[in-house]
């Protein structure tokens, strides 16, 4: 779905137009990936809860500022990964994965 070598660059959001194996378009309709924002929100909530749990293990008194800064740093650091993962999960909800290229029958 995504060109290699673009994960932690300014082009992390670039996507191929179609699958090289089966020809499936990666943007079936305009605005298709708006739903992926909800998946991304779920990941961000999980990150927040994980950071809060880890901070509570290692810090005696957890402050709001401490949580906010830590979550901000972690979420921004993982932004390209969460972005790509949420888009991949969103498209897999609606379009069935057929397997690796060598197992897809040619039409």
Helices and strands as residue ranges (DSSP letters): G 32-35, H 36-58, H 64-77, H 79-94, G 101-103
